[in-house]
């Protein structure tokens, strides 16, 4: 069993390597009348009375979700022995893993391995901090990690776009019904935003159960 407490027993004063991600352009905020009209169109599409976005061969525009703020409540937290081990969240295409290294630890000191169903994180020359299998698959070649403002951030590209991951690691806490529903809703709205570019779906609501974004209305459109 991994001793997570060893993670905090490292001290080094090297300069920290950091990288930044581009910020997406703001979306257009819909008026209540526009939102009502768009929801009516969405309902008509769900009833099969209008073609789905992209069915006429038009290019489907890709949207990049706003980077998650450290205070964002969408992050799921995993604690062990009263210690916060990591946080994670997910969107339409990615799963994000956030770890806070000990003070003084830099990117050059880290050993991070991302495989299709396995993650390993350690400080070089030390036992692994994380060394776990994942219950879902990621695209190894398109996944990467960065250090941002003293936080280790692993970006995992989902093997199956729009799939809702039930948890991050095998044997760790899985999503409860409420969290799973919230994630499915957010992923579904991101899919709508991708298929209807330029519209803000942040105020959209679902009646009844939230459908699976991966399979709804014939499934997601892959580029």
N, C-alpha and C positions, 0 to 999 in steps of 0.2 A: 504494500500500500504506500502511496506517495505521501511523504511528509511535507505538507505545504508550508510549514513554519520555517523551513530552511531557506525559502525564497527571500526572507527579510534579513538574513544574516550576511548579506553581501554589501560591501561599501567600496565605491571607487569614485574618483573625481574627474574622470575623462569628460571631454565635451560631448554633448549629446547630438546625435544625428537626427534630423527631423525632416519630414516631407509634408507637403500640403496637397489637398485635393481641390480641384476647381469647384466653385460654387455655381449651382444652377441658376438660370434666369428665373425671375419671379413669374408665377402664373397669373392669368387673368382671373379676377374675382367675379363670379357670376352674381347677378342680381337675383332676388327671390323669384321674379317672373321667369328669368332665363333658366334658373335651376328647375322650376316646375315644368317648363317646356322640355328641358333635357331629360328629366326623369320620365316624362311621358314618352319620349322617344326611346329611352332605354327599355321601358315596359313594353312598348310596341315591338322592339327588337326581340325581347325575351319571348313574346307571343308569336314570333315568326312572321310578323306583318311587314318587316323591313329588313333589308340585307344587313349583315354584320359589317363592321368597319373593316376595310381592307379586302372585302370579298370581290371587289371589282378590279383587283390588281394594283390598287394604289399602294404606295409604300407606307408601311406602318412606322410612325415616328417613335423613337426610343426616348424615354424620359429617365433622368437620373434623380432618384429620391434625394431630398435634402439630407446632408450628413447629420447623423444623430448627435445631439448635444449630450455631454456627460450627465446632465440633469434630466434628460428625457426619460419619462416614466415607461416608455416602451421597452427599455432594457430590462432583461430578466437577470436577476442576481443569484449567484450560487455561493453559499456560505458553507464553511466547514470549520467546526470548533470555534465559532464566533468570528472567523476571519473571512472577509470577502475575497474569494478566490478569482472570480471572473464575472463579467457581465456579457450578455449577448442579445442580439436582436436579428430580425430578418426582414427582407422585403421581397419584391417580385422575383429578383434574380440572385440575390446575395444573402449570405449569413455573415454577420459581423461578430467577432469575438474581441472583447476589450479586457486587457490585463494591466494593472498598475505595478510596474517593477519597483524594487526598492530604490531609494534615493541614490543618485550617482551612477546607476546602471544606464549604459548607452546602447544604441543599436549594435555597435561593433562587438559588444560583449555577449550578445544573445545568439543562441543556436535554436532556430525555428525550422521545423519540418512539417510540411503540409502534404498529406497523401490523400488519396481518394476517400478513404474512410478512417483516417487516423491523423491526429495532431500531436506533435511533441514540441514543448517549449522548455528551454533551460538556459541557464547562464553557463557559458563555456567553462568546462572543468568541474561542473557541479552536477549532482543528480537532477533528473528532469523535474520541472515544476508541474507541468502537465504532460501526460503520456497516455492518451485515451483514444479508444475507438469511437467513431460517430455512427449513429443509427441511420444516417442518410449519406448520400454520396455528393461529393463536390468535384468540380473540374480542376484537377491538380495544376495543369499548365496555366490556367487563367486565375488562379488564386494567388494571393501575395500578402505580405505584411509590411507595416511601416511603424515608425515611432512618431507620435504626434503629441506635442506638449507633455512629454513625460509619460505618455500612455502607449502601450503596445496594442496595435490594432491589426487583427488578421481579417482579411476580406476573402471569404470563400464563395466562389462562383457555384451556384447550385447546378448539379448535374441535370435536374429536371426543373425547368423554369416554371414558376408559379406554384411549385410544391410547398406546402406548409410543413416545415420541420416540426416534429412533435417534441424534440429536445435536442440538445447539442451533443451530449456525450452518453454513451451506454453506461447505465448504472447510476447516472445522475438524475436529478429531479426533472420530470417531464412536464409539459405544459398542462395546466388544469383546464377545465372546460371553458372558463371565462377567458383566460389568456389565449387559448387556441382560437376561440371565436373572434377575439379582437385582432389576432394576426391574420386570420382568413379574411376578415373585413378589410383590413388595410391592404392586403395583397390584391384583393379583388378590385379595390378602388384604384390602385396603381395600374392594374390591367386596363380598367376603363380609361384612365388618363393616357395610357399608351395608345389605345385604339381610337381615342377622341382627343387628339393633341390640342392644347391651347385652352382647355376647360379645367376649372378647379372643381374637383369632386369632394372636397374636404367636408362639405355639409350634407353629402348624400347619406341616406339611411336605407337599411334593408328591412323589409317586412318578413318576419318569420326567420327561418334558418338561413345563415349565410352560405351560399353555394361554394363549391370548391372551384377556385379560380383556374386551376389547371384543366378542368374538364368542362366547365360551364360554357354553354353555347358552342359546342364543337371544339373546345380547347383553345389554348393560347396560340398565337401566330408566331412561328419561329422564323427568325431572319437567317 
